[in-house]
Amino acid sequence: MSYVDGFVLAVPKKNLAAYRALARKAGKIWMEHGAQAYMETVEDDVTPGKTTSFPQAVKLKPGEVVVFSWIVYKTRAQRDKVNKLVINDPRLANMDPKKMPFDLKRMIYGGFKPIVSF
């Protein structure tokens, strides 16, 4: 069964084009190093909840949108190998965290084992 890394983050609308460009670059690199799938999505039907929601989770501010992303791998071991290659890829080496088109401190991420898959 596969393994999935998932991400939820807030992106200022004014930075969405820059985020998309970064995501395209990163996606190509992840795929070249062995990821099975790479998906970046932007909110379309996301509303604040009463106790919890995507907007609340990322502390969404006015003028921002929620981005939900995931990367699929064959296994956890393969994910660890791919991520090590990506981290060391020179095409991503000069990325300054302070110049990212989103606030890294409000990004939620983690690795997941599928329990149902079709």
C-alpha positions as CSV (number, residue, x, y, z in Angstrom):
1,M,0.0,0.0,0.0
2,S,1.2,3.6,-0.6
3,Y,2.2,6.3,1.8
4,V,1.1,10.0,1.7
5,D,2.6,13.3,2.9
6,G,-0.1,15.9,3.4
7,F,0.1,19.7,3.8
8,V,-2.3,22.5,4.6
9,L,-1.2,26.1,4.5
10,A,-2.4,29.7,4.1
11,V,-1.2,31.6,1.0
12,P,-1.8,35.3,0.5
13,K,-3.9,35.8,-2.6
14,K,-1.3,38.2,-3.9
15,N,1.3,35.5,-3.7
16,L,-0.7,32.7,-5.3
17,A,1.0,32.9,-8.7
18,A,4.4,32.8,-7.0
19,Y,3.3,29.8,-4.9
20,R,2.0,28.0,-8.0
21,A,5.4,28.6,-9.7
22,L,7.2,27.2,-6.6
23,A,4.8,24.2,-6.5
24,R,5.3,23.4,-10.2
25,K,9.1,23.4,-9.7
26,A,8.9,21.4,-6.5
27,G,6.4,18.9,-8.0
28,K,8.7,18.2,-10.9
29,I,11.6,17.6,-8.6
30,W,9.6,15.3,-6.3
31,M,8.4,13.3,-9.3
32,E,11.9,13.1,-10.8
33,H,13.1,11.6,-7.5
34,G,10.4,8.9,-7.4
35,A,7.1,10.3,-6.0
36,Q,4.1,8.6,-7.6
37,A,1.8,11.7,-7.5
38,Y,2.0,15.3,-6.5
39,M,-1.1,17.5,-6.1
40,E,-1.6,21.1,-5.0
41,T,-5.1,22.4,-4.6
42,V,-6.6,25.8,-3.6
43,E,-9.7,26.3,-1.6
44,D,-13.0,26.3,-3.4
45,D,-15.6,25.4,-0.8
46,V,-13.9,26.0,2.6
47,T,-15.7,27.8,5.4
48,P,-14.7,28.5,9.0
49,G,-16.2,26.1,11.5
50,K,-17.5,26.6,14.9
51,T,-14.8,24.5,16.6
52,T,-12.4,23.5,13.9
53,S,-11.8,23.9,10.1
54,F,-9.1,24.4,7.5
55,P,-9.2,28.2,7.9
56,Q,-8.9,27.9,11.7
57,A,-6.2,25.3,11.5
58,V,-3.9,27.6,9.5
59,K,-5.1,30.8,11.3
60,L,-6.3,32.2,8.0
61,K,-6.1,35.9,7.7
62,P,-8.1,38.3,5.4
63,G,-6.7,38.2,1.9
64,E,-5.4,34.6,2.2
65,V,-6.6,31.3,0.8
66,V,-6.2,27.7,2.0
67,V,-4.0,25.4,0.0
68,F,-4.3,21.6,0.5
69,S,-1.5,19.4,-1.0
70,W,-0.3,15.9,-1.0
71,I,2.5,13.7,-2.3
72,V,2.0,9.9,-2.8
73,Y,4.8,7.4,-2.5
74,K,5.1,3.6,-2.9
75,T,6.0,3.1,0.8
76,R,7.2,5.0,3.9
77,A,10.8,3.9,3.2
78,Q,10.6,5.1,-0.4
79,R,9.1,8.4,0.9
80,D,12.1,8.8,3.2
81,K,14.5,8.1,0.4
82,V,12.7,10.6,-2.0
83,N,12.5,13.3,0.6
84,K,16.3,13.0,1.3
85,L,17.0,13.4,-2.4
86,V,14.7,16.4,-2.7
87,I,16.2,18.1,0.3
88,N,19.7,17.7,-1.2
89,D,18.6,18.7,-4.7
90,P,20.6,21.8,-5.8
91,R,17.5,23.2,-7.5
92,L,16.0,23.8,-4.1
93,A,19.2,24.7,-2.2
94,N,18.9,28.4,-2.5
95,M,15.4,28.7,-1.1
96,D,15.3,31.3,1.7
97,P,12.5,30.5,4.2
98,K,12.0,34.2,4.8
99,K,11.2,34.7,1.1
100,M,8.6,32.0,0.7
101,P,5.2,33.0,-0.7
102,F,3.5,31.8,2.5
103,D,4.1,31.6,6.3
104,L,6.0,28.4,7.0
105,K,5.1,28.7,10.7
106,R,1.4,28.1,9.9
107,M,1.9,25.1,7.6
108,I,0.5,21.8,8.9
109,Y,2.1,18.7,7.5
110,G,2.6,15.0,8.2
111,G,2.9,11.5,6.8
112,F,0.0,9.2,6.6
113,K,-0.6,5.5,6.0
114,P,-3.7,4.9,3.9
115,I,-6.4,2.7,5.5
116,V,-8.8,2.7,2.6
117,S,-7.9,3.0,-1.1
118,F,-9.6,2.3,-4.4
